[in-house]
Amino acid sequence: TELASKLEGLEEVTEESMEALFDQLAEEHGVKKFDYFPISRLAVSGVGGGPDLLPMLATLGKERLLSRINRYLSSKS
């Protein structure tokens, strides 16, 4: 949910902007940014492994990412 909220505020989805977003989330919650990677990957790709996460997120783009994250969240409620 936090990822979707932060993602909505991004102007452009790039590897760098997504890394900064994960850094921000991690700092806010006192965890490592990599703690967000597994669930983020699962939410946007439906699998637990695959290509590097940040390039994949940049390739998918903001609208597709939000759509997939929101679909994942609605399936969990």
Beta strands, then each sheet from edge to edge (+ up, - down):
end
